[in-house]
Amino acid sequence: MSGPEAGAVDAIAGQARAAEVGWTQAPASWATAAVGVAGAPNGSGFASFIAQGVDKVNATMVRADTALSQAALDSTQPPHQVMLALEEARLSFHLALQVRNRLLEGYQELMRMQV
């Protein structure tokens, strides 16, 4: 997809990749804590987990954009497949947006805590 949604996904992916640089400097005990996360290989951090999710959302949006372009240029693309691809991209983007909002709310709550 093109437009503000694609730009937002790219911006989030860039922020997650930039944050990953700082997470690689974390103590080794933090890396062992990531082993229990479903789908997280040994030694991966939270930032790489988020970056993988953003990359998957971006791939879904690219597939929807490709399906839409093919439907516009070639009538052999079934309309229901185009609509399914677009809806899947929309839902995955909104899920990623909600995850970002929850993470941001959690961070803000931590910053409001009195020490």
HELIX and SHEET records of a PDB file:
HELIX    1   1 PRO A    4  TRP A   23  1                                  20    
HELIX    2   2 ALA A   28  ALA A   33  1                                   6    
HELIX    3   3 ALA A   34  GLY A   36  5                                   3    
HELIX    4   4 PHE A   46  LEU A   73  1                                  28    
HELIX    5   5 PRO A   79  ARG A  112  1                                  34    
END                                                                             
